[in-house]
Amino acid sequence: MDNSKKTQDHHIVQDATDTLSLSDVNGSIEAPKNGSFWRKLLAFSGPGALVAVGYMDPGNWVTSVGGGAQYHYVMLSIVLISSLVAMMLQYMAGKLGIVRQEDLAQATRDRTNKPGGIALWIMTELALMATDIAEVIGGAIALHLLFGWSMIASVLTTAFDVVLLLLLMKFGFRKIEAIVMTLIITILVIFGYLVVLSNPNLVDLFGGYLPQLQAVSTHGPKGVDSPLLMSLGIIGATVMPHNLYLHSSISQTRKVDRKDKGAVKEAVRFMTWDSNIQLSLAFVINSFLLILGASLFFGKAESVGTFGDMYNALGNTSIAGAIASPVLSTLFAVALLASGQNSTITGTLTGEIIMEGFLHMRIPMWLRRMVTRGLALIPVIGFTLYYGGQESELDKLLLNSQVFLSIALPFAMAPLILFTSSKKIMGEFVNPKWMIVLGWLTFIVLTGLNIKLIFDMITGWIG
């Protein structure tokens, strides 16, 4: 092969090195070269499930149920738009990993100066901490509701899920994907059952998917969050920045013949199928959450302000009507615990990816997990002790963490869109022009809404 050919191929794939993302599992899963579409899809299925977990974590519960309880079905349009944007961004992230054989953290660090790389690393770590706060609060409240433990004991117990993750890693990456998928199906079935029982108005429901200006208004009814704040909370809880780093890494777990462009193209194709199928499930679950809030609790938003309130409301006939029962309350808490544990797995993997990619530093997973979880525990423990375990204050912290994720998202979006839109970097796998335009338009709109929210918050404090 001559030098010009080598240079051309380098734009398509990056040679494997000892700096591979998640090197322990990179290229560890065989993908069949021959066979039916379904056999190949099954082999590539898994990474999408780990990504989809971030789209249905406890943060989504607060924003989606609260959005339905406060604004009926209006916020369904935000859930739909967020999900479509997520599919586009996750496609870009997964494609970057497969084609370039580097994750988003590595790609960003290698193409920015040191101060810029450190600044982006700090923002990404803060976003990961905000994600972990939601996991801690959701898991702790689920333990409190199921077993009656005190809030502080439940919060401290969540620190030990690092042991669970370390045990799961011993079984191999494919087993982790299967466990995560099982928990996703559990959440889907539980909330599908709850929605059917809630008997929503189908005309209003489907009308809610049509975009409405009310969803981005800065003025809402007295005593509830503004539509803009709730919309950005839903966006932040749905399109989570850490998922872009995660997907760009775990899309590389399948063994692909890097010398065969056809094999790379096929890997991108099945990655896209896997991602979109799993994100469609996440969209359905988020819709279920909002529909449940709208059909059961609209006009009673003050009765479902916290996870505990939601749990109690599902068992209270004066709020949830004739369908109320202790069984529904228990199912809700079980689904919440499953959601928190799922997010714990992906949060740990992302923490390792970010640290290795930005800082070129590897530390043992148990230490990385303890540091990440420890940093998330500090504000949660502080709030729990200061407010005496009041769930309303913890839920406010959780909602604000999701709004911060919306603010942090453009810092991950910009480099991702930039890299995957560069023919020099991606070669024939560069984004099509319509996707480039749509990606940057989404970035501009989201950044504008974030700036408006920050401005409104500052003027509110001054006023």
C-alpha positions as CSV (number, residue, x, y, z in Angstrom):
1,M,0.0,0.0,0.0
2,D,1.5,3.4,-1.0
3,N,1.7,6.4,1.2
4,S,-1.2,8.3,-0.4
5,K,-3.4,5.3,0.2
6,K,-2.3,5.1,3.8
7,T,-3.1,8.8,4.3
8,Q,-6.6,8.3,2.8
9,D,-7.4,5.4,5.0
10,H,-6.3,7.3,8.1
11,H,-9.2,9.7,7.5
12,I,-11.5,6.7,7.7
13,V,-10.2,4.8,10.7
14,Q,-7.6,5.4,13.3
15,D,-5.1,2.7,13.9
16,A,-5.6,0.7,17.1
17,T,-3.3,1.8,19.9
18,D,-2.8,1.3,23.6
19,T,-5.0,4.4,24.2
20,L,-8.2,2.7,23.0
21,S,-11.3,3.9,24.9
22,L,-12.4,1.4,27.6
23,S,-9.5,-0.8,26.4
24,D,-10.6,-3.7,28.6
25,V,-13.8,-4.2,26.5
26,N,-12.9,-2.4,23.3
27,G,-13.5,-4.8,20.3
28,S,-14.3,-7.6,22.8
29,I,-17.7,-8.7,21.3
30,E,-17.8,-10.7,18.1
31,A,-20.0,-9.4,15.3
32,P,-21.0,-11.9,12.6
33,K,-19.6,-11.2,9.1
34,N,-22.4,-13.3,7.5
35,G,-26.0,-14.0,8.5
36,S,-29.4,-12.4,8.4
37,F,-30.3,-8.8,9.3
38,W,-31.8,-9.9,12.6
39,R,-28.8,-11.9,13.6
40,K,-26.5,-9.0,13.0
41,L,-28.8,-6.6,14.7
42,L,-28.8,-8.8,17.8
43,A,-25.0,-8.9,17.8
44,F,-24.8,-5.1,17.7
45,S,-27.7,-4.5,20.1
46,G,-26.6,-3.5,23.6
47,P,-24.8,-0.2,23.5
48,G,-28.1,1.6,22.6
49,A,-29.6,0.2,25.8
50,L,-26.8,1.6,28.0
51,V,-27.3,5.0,26.3
52,A,-31.1,4.9,26.6
53,V,-30.8,4.5,30.3
54,G,-29.7,8.1,30.6
55,Y,-32.9,9.1,28.9
56,M,-35.1,7.6,31.6
57,D,-33.2,8.2,34.8
58,P,-34.8,9.7,38.0
59,G,-34.3,13.2,36.6
60,N,-36.7,12.4,33.8
61,W,-39.3,11.3,36.3
62,V,-39.5,14.6,38.2
63,T,-39.5,16.8,35.0
64,S,-41.9,14.6,33.0
65,V,-44.5,13.8,35.7
66,G,-44.2,17.4,37.0
67,G,-44.6,18.7,33.4
68,G,-47.8,16.7,32.9
69,A,-49.2,17.6,36.3
70,Q,-48.6,21.4,35.8
71,Y,-49.2,21.8,32.1
72,H,-51.3,18.8,31.0
73,Y,-50.1,17.4,27.7
74,V,-48.4,20.5,26.4
75,M,-44.9,19.3,27.3
76,L,-45.3,16.1,25.2
77,S,-44.0,18.2,22.3
78,I,-40.8,18.9,24.2
79,V,-40.4,15.2,24.9
80,L,-40.8,14.4,21.2
81,I,-38.4,17.1,20.0
82,S,-35.9,16.2,22.6
83,S,-36.0,12.5,21.6
84,L,-35.6,13.3,17.9
85,V,-32.6,15.6,18.7
86,A,-31.2,12.8,20.9
87,M,-31.4,10.3,18.1
88,M,-29.4,12.6,15.8
89,L,-26.7,13.4,18.4
90,Q,-26.3,9.8,19.5
91,Y,-26.0,8.7,15.8
92,M,-23.1,11.3,15.5
93,A,-21.5,10.0,18.7
94,G,-21.7,6.4,17.9
95,K,-20.4,7.0,14.3
96,L,-17.5,9.0,15.7
97,G,-16.4,6.1,17.8
98,I,-16.7,3.4,15.1
99,V,-15.2,5.4,12.3
100,R,-12.4,7.2,14.1
101,Q,-11.9,4.6,16.9
102,E,-11.8,7.3,19.5
103,D,-14.4,8.6,21.9
104,L,-15.7,12.2,22.1
105,A,-13.4,13.0,25.1
106,Q,-10.3,11.8,23.3
107,A,-11.3,13.6,20.1
108,T,-12.0,16.9,21.9
109,R,-8.8,16.8,23.9
110,D,-6.6,16.0,20.9
111,R,-8.1,18.9,18.9
112,T,-8.1,21.7,21.5
113,N,-5.4,23.5,23.4
114,K,-4.7,22.6,27.0
115,P,-6.7,25.4,28.7
116,G,-9.6,24.7,26.4
117,G,-9.4,21.0,27.1
118,I,-9.3,21.5,30.8
119,A,-12.3,23.9,30.7
120,L,-14.4,21.4,28.8
121,W,-13.3,18.6,31.1
122,I,-14.4,20.6,34.2
123,M,-17.8,21.3,32.6
124,T,-18.2,17.7,31.6
125,E,-17.3,16.5,35.2
126,L,-19.9,18.9,36.6
127,A,-22.5,17.6,34.2
128,L,-21.6,14.0,35.3
129,M,-21.9,15.1,39.0
130,A,-25.4,16.6,38.2
131,T,-26.4,13.3,36.6
132,D,-25.1,11.4,39.7
133,I,-27.1,13.7,42.0
134,A,-30.3,12.5,40.3
135,E,-29.3,8.9,40.7
136,V,-28.5,9.3,44.4
137,I,-31.8,11.1,45.1
138,G,-33.9,8.7,43.0
139,G,-32.3,5.6,44.5
140,A,-32.4,6.9,48.1
141,I,-36.0,7.9,47.9
142,A,-36.9,4.5,46.4
143,L,-35.2,2.7,49.3
144,H,-36.9,5.1,51.7
145,L,-40.4,4.3,50.2
146,L,-39.9,0.6,49.9
147,F,-38.2,-0.2,53.2
148,G,-39.1,2.8,55.4
149,W,-35.4,3.7,56.1
150,S,-34.6,7.3,57.1
151,M,-33.6,9.6,54.2
152,I,-30.0,10.0,55.5
153,A,-29.6,6.2,55.8
154,S,-31.0,5.7,52.3
155,V,-28.7,8.3,50.9
156,L,-25.6,6.8,52.5
157,T,-26.7,3.3,51.3
158,T,-26.5,4.4,47.6
159,A,-22.7,4.8,48.1
160,F,-22.4,1.0,48.2
161,D,-23.8,0.5,44.7
162,V,-20.2,0.7,43.5
163,V,-19.8,-2.9,44.9
164,L,-22.7,-4.0,42.7
165,L,-21.2,-2.5,39.6
166,L,-17.7,-4.0,40.3
167,L,-19.4,-7.4,40.6
168,L,-21.3,-7.0,37.4
169,M,-18.1,-6.1,35.5
170,K,-16.7,-9.6,36.4
171,F,-19.4,-11.2,34.3
172,G,-18.5,-9.4,31.1
173,F,-19.8,-6.4,29.1
174,R,-22.5,-8.4,27.3
175,K,-24.0,-9.5,30.6
176,I,-24.2,-5.9,31.7
177,E,-26.1,-5.0,28.5
178,A,-28.6,-7.8,29.2
179,I,-29.1,-6.7,32.8
180,V,-29.7,-3.1,31.8
181,M,-32.1,-4.1,29.0
182,T,-34.1,-6.2,31.6
183,L,-34.4,-3.2,33.9
184,I,-35.5,-1.0,31.0
185,I,-38.3,-3.5,30.1
186,T,-39.3,-3.6,33.7
187,I,-39.8,0.2,33.8
188,L,-41.6,0.1,30.4
189,V,-44.1,-2.6,31.5
190,I,-44.8,-0.9,34.9
191,F,-45.5,2.5,33.4
192,G,-47.4,1.1,30.4
193,Y,-49.7,-0.6,32.9
194,L,-50.1,2.6,35.0
195,V,-50.9,4.6,31.9
196,V,-53.6,2.1,30.7
197,L,-55.2,2.3,34.1
198,S,-55.1,6.1,34.1
199,N,-57.3,6.2,31.0
200,P,-55.9,9.3,29.3
201,N,-57.9,11.5,26.8
202,L,-56.4,10.3,23.5
203,V,-57.4,13.4,21.5
204,D,-55.6,15.7,24.0
205,L,-52.7,13.3,24.3
206,F,-51.9,13.2,20.6
207,G,-52.5,16.9,20.3
208,G,-49.8,17.5,22.9
209,Y,-47.2,16.3,20.5
210,L,-47.8,19.3,18.3
211,P,-45.3,22.2,19.2
212,Q,-46.8,25.0,21.2
213,L,-45.3,28.4,22.2
214,Q,-46.7,27.9,25.7
215,A,-44.0,25.3,26.3
216,V,-41.2,28.0,26.2
217,S,-43.1,30.8,28.0
218,T,-41.4,32.4,31.0
219,H,-44.7,32.9,32.7
220,G,-46.7,30.1,34.4
221,P,-49.4,29.8,37.0
222,K,-48.6,31.0,40.4
223,G,-46.9,28.4,42.6
224,V,-45.5,26.2,39.8
225,D,-42.3,26.3,37.7
226,S,-42.4,28.4,34.5
227,P,-42.9,26.4,31.3
228,L,-39.4,27.4,30.0
229,L,-37.8,26.1,33.2
230,M,-39.7,22.9,33.0
231,S,-39.0,22.5,29.2
232,L,-35.2,23.0,29.8
233,G,-35.4,20.5,32.7
234,I,-37.0,18.0,30.3
235,I,-34.4,18.7,27.6
236,G,-31.6,18.4,30.2
237,A,-33.0,15.2,31.6
238,T,-33.6,13.7,28.1
239,V,-30.6,14.8,26.0
240,M,-27.9,14.2,28.6
241,P,-24.3,15.4,27.7
242,H,-22.6,12.4,29.3
243,N,-24.4,10.1,26.9
244,L,-22.6,11.6,24.0
245,Y,-19.2,10.6,25.5
246,L,-20.6,7.2,26.6
247,H,-21.9,6.2,23.2
248,S,-18.8,7.3,21.3
249,S,-16.9,4.8,23.5
250,I,-19.2,1.7,23.9
251,S,-20.0,1.7,20.1
252,Q,-16.4,0.4,19.8
253,T,-17.1,-2.7,21.9
254,R,-17.9,-4.7,18.7
255,K,-15.1,-6.3,16.8
256,V,-14.9,-4.7,13.4
257,D,-12.4,-5.3,10.5
258,R,-10.9,-1.8,10.3
259,K,-9.4,-2.6,6.9
260,D,-12.8,-3.3,5.3
261,K,-14.7,-0.1,4.6
262,G,-17.8,-2.2,4.0
263,A,-17.5,-3.7,7.5
264,V,-17.2,-0.2,9.0
265,K,-20.2,1.0,7.1
266,E,-22.2,-2.0,8.3
267,A,-21.2,-1.4,11.9
268,V,-22.4,2.3,11.6
269,R,-25.7,1.1,10.1
270,F,-26.4,-1.4,12.9
271,M,-25.3,1.0,15.6
272,T,-27.9,3.4,14.2
273,W,-30.6,0.7,14.3
274,D,-29.7,-0.2,17.9
275,S,-29.5,3.4,19.1
276,N,-32.8,4.4,17.5
277,I,-34.7,1.4,18.7
278,Q,-33.6,1.9,22.3
279,L,-34.1,5.6,22.2
280,S,-37.6,5.0,20.8
281,L,-38.3,2.9,23.9
282,A,-37.0,5.7,26.1
283,F,-39.3,8.2,24.2
284,V,-42.2,5.9,25.0
285,I,-41.3,5.7,28.7
286,N,-40.9,9.4,29.0
287,S,-44.2,9.9,27.3
288,F,-45.8,7.5,29.7
289,L,-44.4,9.5,32.6
290,L,-45.8,12.7,31.3
291,I,-49.1,11.2,30.3
292,L,-49.4,9.7,33.8
293,G,-48.8,13.1,35.4
294,A,-51.3,14.8,33.0
295,S,-54.1,12.2,33.2
296,L,-54.0,11.5,36.9
297,F,-52.5,14.6,38.5
298,F,-53.3,17.7,36.3
299,G,-54.7,20.4,38.5
300,K,-53.2,18.6,41.5
301,A,-49.6,19.5,40.9
302,E,-49.0,20.3,44.6
303,S,-50.0,16.7,45.4
304,V,-47.2,15.2,43.3
305,G,-44.3,17.6,43.9
306,T,-42.0,14.9,45.2
307,F,-41.3,11.2,44.5
308,G,-42.9,10.5,47.9
309,D,-46.0,12.5,46.9
310,M,-46.2,10.5,43.7
311,Y,-45.9,7.3,45.6
312,N,-48.6,8.3,48.1
313,A,-50.9,9.7,45.4
314,L,-51.0,6.4,43.5
315,G,-52.3,4.8,46.7
316,N,-54.8,7.6,47.5
317,T,-58.3,7.4,45.9
318,S,-58.9,11.1,46.4
319,I,-56.0,11.9,44.1
320,A,-55.5,9.0,41.7
321,G,-59.2,8.0,41.7
322,A,-60.5,4.4,41.5
323,I,-57.3,2.9,40.3
324,A,-55.4,3.9,43.4
325,S,-53.9,0.9,45.3
326,P,-50.8,0.0,47.4
327,V,-49.7,-2.3,44.6
328,L,-49.4,0.6,42.2
329,S,-47.4,2.6,44.7
330,T,-45.0,-0.3,45.2
331,L,-44.6,-0.8,41.4
332,F,-43.7,2.9,41.1
333,A,-41.0,2.6,43.8
334,V,-39.6,-0.6,42.2
335,A,-39.4,1.1,38.8
336,L,-37.7,4.1,40.5
337,L,-35.1,1.9,42.1
338,A,-34.5,0.1,38.8
339,S,-34.0,3.5,37.1
340,G,-31.5,4.6,39.6
341,Q,-29.4,1.4,39.4
342,N,-29.4,1.5,35.7
343,S,-28.1,5.0,35.6
344,T,-25.4,4.1,38.2
345,I,-23.9,1.6,35.7
346,T,-23.6,4.0,32.8
347,G,-22.5,6.9,35.0
348,T,-19.5,4.9,36.2
349,L,-18.4,3.9,32.7
350,T,-18.8,7.5,31.5
351,G,-16.6,8.8,34.4
352,E,-13.8,6.5,33.3
353,I,-14.2,7.5,29.7
354,I,-14.1,11.3,30.5
355,M,-11.1,11.0,32.8
356,E,-9.0,8.9,30.4
357,G,-10.0,10.9,27.4
358,F,-9.5,14.4,28.7
359,L,-6.6,13.8,31.2
360,H,-5.0,10.7,29.7
361,M,-5.2,9.3,33.3
362,R,-6.3,5.9,34.3
363,I,-7.4,5.0,37.9
364,P,-9.0,1.9,39.2
365,M,-12.8,1.8,38.5
366,W,-13.6,1.4,42.2
367,L,-11.6,4.5,43.1
368,R,-13.2,6.4,40.2
369,R,-16.6,5.4,41.3
370,M,-16.0,6.3,44.9
371,V,-14.8,9.8,43.9
372,T,-17.7,10.4,41.5
373,R,-20.3,9.1,44.0
374,G,-18.6,10.9,46.9
375,L,-18.8,14.3,45.1
376,A,-22.5,13.7,44.3
377,L,-23.2,12.6,47.9
378,I,-21.8,15.9,49.4
379,P,-24.6,18.2,48.3
380,V,-27.3,15.5,48.8
381,I,-26.2,14.8,52.3
382,G,-25.9,18.5,53.0
383,F,-29.5,19.2,51.8
384,T,-30.8,16.1,53.6
385,L,-29.3,17.1,57.0
386,Y,-30.1,20.9,56.6
387,Y,-33.7,20.3,55.6
388,G,-34.3,17.3,57.9
389,G,-34.8,14.9,55.0
390,Q,-37.6,16.9,53.4
391,E,-38.2,15.3,50.0
392,S,-39.4,18.6,48.5
393,E,-36.0,20.2,48.9
394,L,-34.2,17.1,47.5
395,D,-36.6,17.2,44.5
396,K,-35.8,20.9,43.9
397,L,-32.1,20.0,43.9
398,L,-32.8,17.2,41.4
399,L,-34.8,19.5,39.1
400,N,-32.1,22.2,39.2
401,S,-29.5,19.5,38.4
402,Q,-31.4,18.7,35.2
403,V,-31.6,22.3,34.2
404,F,-27.8,22.5,34.7
405,L,-27.5,19.5,32.3
406,S,-29.4,21.5,29.7
407,I,-26.9,24.4,30.2
408,A,-24.0,22.0,29.9
409,L,-25.3,20.2,26.8
410,P,-24.1,22.7,24.2
411,F,-20.5,22.3,25.4
412,A,-20.6,18.6,24.3
413,M,-22.8,19.3,21.3
414,A,-20.5,21.8,19.6
415,P,-17.4,19.6,19.3
416,L,-19.5,16.6,18.4
417,I,-21.2,18.4,15.5
418,L,-17.9,20.0,14.5
419,F,-15.9,16.8,14.3
420,T,-18.6,14.6,12.6
421,S,-19.2,17.4,10.0
422,S,-15.6,17.5,9.0
423,K,-14.7,15.5,5.9
424,K,-11.1,15.7,6.9
425,I,-11.9,13.8,10.1
426,M,-14.7,11.5,9.0
427,G,-14.0,11.0,5.3
428,E,-17.0,9.4,3.5
429,F,-18.8,9.1,6.8
430,V,-19.1,12.9,7.2
431,N,-22.6,14.2,8.2
432,P,-24.9,15.0,5.3
433,K,-25.6,18.7,4.8
434,W,-29.1,18.6,6.1
435,M,-27.9,17.1,9.4
436,I,-25.1,19.7,9.7
437,V,-27.7,22.5,9.3
438,L,-30.2,20.9,11.7
439,G,-27.4,20.1,14.3
440,W,-26.2,23.7,14.4
441,L,-29.7,25.1,14.4
442,T,-30.5,22.9,17.4
443,F,-27.3,24.1,19.1
444,I,-28.2,27.8,18.5
445,V,-31.8,27.5,19.7
446,L,-30.9,25.5,22.9
447,T,-28.0,28.0,23.7
448,G,-30.4,30.9,23.2
449,L,-33.0,29.4,25.5
450,N,-30.3,28.7,28.1
451,I,-29.1,32.3,28.0
452,K,-32.7,33.5,28.4
453,L,-33.2,31.3,31.4
454,I,-30.0,32.5,33.0
455,F,-30.8,36.1,32.3
456,D,-34.3,35.7,33.8
457,M,-32.9,34.0,36.9
458,I,-30.3,36.8,37.4
459,T,-32.9,39.5,37.0
460,G,-35.2,37.7,39.3
461,W,-32.5,37.5,42.0
462,I,-31.7,41.2,41.5
463,G,-35.3,42.1,41.6
